[in-house]
Amino acid sequence: MAKDKKEKLNFQLKVPKGTKDWEGKDMVIRDKIFSTITQVFKRHGAVTIDTPVFELKEILAGKYGEDSKLIYDLKDQGGEICSLRYDLTVPFARWLAMNSSVQNIKRYHIAKVYRRDQPAMSKGRMREFYQCDFDIAGTYDPMLPDAEILRITTEIFEALGWKGRYTIKVNHRKILDGIFEVCGVPKDKLRTISSAVDKLDKSPWEEVRREMTEEKGLDEVVADKIGEYVNHKGSRDLLTELSNNETLVANESAKAGLADMALLFDYLEVFGVLDRISLDMSLARGLDYYTGVIYEVVTEGSAPAVSKSSESQRIQRDAKKEAKKTGEDDDRSDDPTVGVGSVAAGGRYDELVGMFSGKNQIPCVGISFGVDRIFSIIKARMEKENAAAVRSTEVDVFVMAFGGKGFTGLLRERMEIAKRLWDAGIKAEFSWKVKPKLQQQFKAAEQGGVPLAIILGEDELAAGKAKLKQMGLEEGHPEKDGVMIDMADLVSEVKKTLARIDQTTTNGFNGMTEAVEKLEV
Amino acid sequence: MAKDKKEKLNFQLKVPKGTKDWEGKDMVIRDKIFSTITQVFKRHGAVTIDTPVFELKEILAGKYGEDSKLIYDLKDQGGEICSLRYDLTVPFARWLAMNSSVQNIKRYHIAKVYRRDQPAMSKGRMREFYQCDFDIAGTYDPMLPDAEILRITTEIFEALGWKGRYTIKVNHRKILDGIFEVCGVPKDKLRTISSAVDKLDKSPWEEVRREMTEEKGLDEVVADKIGEYVNHKGSRDLLTELSNNETLVANESAKAGLADMALLFDYLEVFGVLDRISLDMSLARGLDYYTGVIYEVVTEGSAPAVSKSSESQRIQRDAKKEAKKTGEDDDRSDDPTVGVGSVAAGGRYDELVGMFSGKNQIPCVGISFGVDRIFSIIKARMEKENAAAVRSTEVDVFVMAFGGKGFTGLLRERMEIAKRLWDAGIKAEFSWKVKPKLQQQFKAAEQGGVPLAIILGEDELAAGKAKLKQMGLEEGHPEKDGVMIDMADLVSEVKKTLARIDQTTTNGFNGMTEAVEKLEV
């Protein structure tokens, strides 16, 4: 780095548009979400890969259709022309093509992606944001990976503390295609009608019907027939009803899709997750690369029933505004941050990851978690309940000293205690002042939410003792003033006490779970 | 994503120059290094921040001198001009300036940075690589944060399994400046002579002396006087010797530096880490923004004693080639991946992070860990000892089934067992085949390094039992064929057995530590 003179700042100190810094409690919550999700992935034997933040432009080009104009390019500085990755699916497909000996893999990838959204459309939309993808690539017996992905999804939301307060909407591309064919949708309108139907989670049937007939030129009779199918949701009852519909099962596509769904339901029942599933005929997920089961996770009863936080409401309003403005197929509707109330989405897409492999298609089923949306919801819920439930650091013990006249600060003694604690793997800190005031040390411990203090005094130390004190106990609590311990037992006493302390003040999702469970959304 | 037709590939499928994918065991080792390091940071109360991968170009411009041409720019696509971050220090300085209420912070940041190294210089040099920075910003009593950073450093290398096999070289900018002044170095040559002295870890004194006198025009008498000082390393003995040198302590700068060093040594002794410290008068760390203590961590006895792996040797050869070619102050010498044999480096730099804060300087002391270098060394050591010590996944139990004629596959039973294990937080998988062959299931478990198998059989299940078997036991081991357990005790039996199993086959650094300790470097 060059010699740095103090330059006059003639520019604004800011992060680029659409990006942000992460720090403090937000960082702690976000990392906790990532580690919780990762733990579930690992429980199911998944591996992770890490790819470069930029790819050769030619690898990204042509993969995103209209969205290509939203790709960040690197400047041509001589050499290869590169662009920032737009998602994690194309890097995955490239990696598979380059590692063609890999015929099956359960891979997760949590990383930032870059989309240069145009300002007019992007209120609340970030240009740099995390995606969290989990994909199972490979050939297996039918519906088993598909079922395990949904089991993994429930484990994740349970672990995040949303116990039972989310719904996984499922449907199947082949059932939908069958329905559209049976109702008489012309082949060239299949995709655009599919994206209209997908809006049933945000708009009433009348509006969707109007879009199909007036804007997209669909015959009204056909539209009404569609309405008789897609306005239904349920579970095995609906599945049975559809399977008994002779018109529908005469259609090969619908028949195959219904068979898949029956098998899926059987597997989901064994996995104990069927009660979180809603077979929802209006779920279409506008994109046409899905070839089998499709799913979307929403919070609470019906979308868009997300938390009432002003941030969530703003996100909802902007998403509605945008949907109205374009009235078009939203190419980003696979991005869960777009779907109103949706926190994860995915499906089976057997013809996509082979995009670079020539003839060699690898069947794939996956899900993408909208971690920004999930973060916003968890944060809003926690703020409503108990902002103090999240600590910025994980320190367990603050080593302090006090004394009257002639107090030397007991710095070396504090350092020795801290060293003993660190040697035992205990998280500890002490004031970096030779002679700190007791008040200042207590304040530092309180602000840090540190649960325990070791308080040294010259007389006590001479007798081989020190005080061990739980912070934050109420007046009248028998241990409010702490207990004397033998310095020889320092580590064991600290460990015993930490094990005993109520864990709701730590950064475990236990604390968050309790906070969340007390809330109504 | 647009409809995807199978395009003819008329380009090569590759990652951009200077980047790489991470996968498999490399990914596991790398993540283990990060989590080990992070755990130590958290033990000392540090917090982390996350900044965008690109900054406004004007924020980066002017900060890197000659290295500015190595910055990756984003293309001008209308709007703000941005560049990829080159290090983590400038983003930290910008963050501090934007969050000016923060007057002190212990912050770590592990993230990728981008340097568009020119191909001729960059054999083995990546363009996208991780940096791992830890900085303590704020005003405290002298040398306390400086000492704790070195304590943290030893905890990290101990946790990585390098017990005692690394050395922390320390020196002090003020002592060096004092030495140069006392020896008679002209003020305008201070920096260039400092960078020459810094090469004493790679080159013999004769060559450094020649560079100082012939290339940099230093008086030979002055050079010889410098030689009397800088060719010494030791501990308190050397410190005492220097402190008794009347000529040296008559110099204000040297006197202040020696006082700092004496205090630091006292603190390091209390922290129990003095035996890893080498006071090394030849350590200069060419950059001139260091204002106090400076340090560099090397592996084993003397630099460049790194592992003999061909990758490390290639890195060494290229670093030497480059140093010879430029013969200049290497602006990247603060990057530990450059210093031969160096795996971490840093120091106190009180006038840097205020670069955006106008008058408001915040004193700062920090260290940067060369995680790519550390990864290479650990990986080379492990390959030498035991490639099998690292597993790709963490699955603990493989649920299998077998049967003779009429075997149905017991799929639902396998799924139910897996569900019970997942509900108990146990990592498990089963074959996604309705009727898998036993051989195929065993092979999958072996390849995955899964330590335990639950083997179901129709008769056993009817009796409420199944076999629990440790994988990989030698012939003759009493439990080689497994033990029958009651299905009612499934979870407790599995947990008991996992606790008992030798942990050297897991991904803990215990396994890596043992492997490492058996090696000679």
Interface residues (C-beta under 8 A of the other chain):
Chain A: M1 A2 K3 D4 K6 E7 L9 F11 L13 K14 V15 P16 K17 T19 K20 D21 W22 E23 G24 M27 D31 K42 R43 H44 G45 A46 V47 T48 I49 D50 T51 P52 V53 F54 E55 L56 E58 I59 G62 K63 Y64 G65 E66 D67 Y72 D73 L74 K75 D76 Q77 G79 E80 C82 L84 D87 T89 R94 W95 A97 M98 N99 K112 Y114 R116 E128 Y140 D141 L144 P145 E148 R151 E155 Y267 V270 F271 G272 L287 D288 Y289 D331 D334 E351 L352 M355 F356 G358 S392 T393 E394 V395 R412 M415 E416 K419 W422 D423 G425 I426 K427 A428 E429 W432 K433 V434 G448
Chain B: M1 A2 K3 D4 K6 E7 L9 F11 L13 K14 V15 P16 K17 T19 K20 D21 W22 E23 G24 M27 D31 K42 R43 H44 G45 A46 V47 T48 I49 D50 T51 P52 V53 F54 E55 L56 E58 I59 G62 K63 Y64 G65 E66 D67 Y72 D73 L74 K75 D76 Q77 G79 E80 C82 L84 D87 T89 R94 W95 A97 M98 N99 K112 Y114 R116 E128 Y140 D141 L144 P145 E148 R151 E155 Y267 V270 F271 G272 L287 D288 Y289 D331 D334 E351 L352 M355 F356 G358 S392 T393 E394 V395 R412 M415 E416 K419 W422 D423 G425 I426 K427 A428 E429 W432 K433 V434 G448
